[in-house]
Amino acid sequence: MDPRARYDEIVDDLLHRHGDAERTQMMGMPSVKSNGKLLVGYIGSQQAMVFKLPDDGDREQALALDGARLFDPSGEGRPFKEWVVLPTAHEAEWPGWAERAVTSPAG
């Protein structure tokens, strides 16, 4: 499946199951926020999803995946501490990470 189509499918599911989740834009990319907080996004140029993972254990687990990295939207070496980019190599795992991002108590 096309990565953007997969992102849209995941977002549709999140919106269906989490009434407070909504589509939005973050730094020009399609995103999801819940309770006013940005939690999930799609980086089209990289065909990757980005997830806010405030839980240290979740974030470490995600960063251990091959190709995962902290999200640095400026590209100037100032990554967002709690945001992890997961490439399409981990597309099958995107729904689980999206769920963690949306349901994290610190999110």
Secondary structure, DSSP 8 states (H G I E B T S, - for coil): --HHHHHHHHHHHHHHH-TTEEEEEETTEEEEEETTEEEEEEETTTTEEEEE--SHHHHHHHHTSTT-EE--TTSSS---TTEEEE-GGGGGGHHHHHHHHHH-TT-
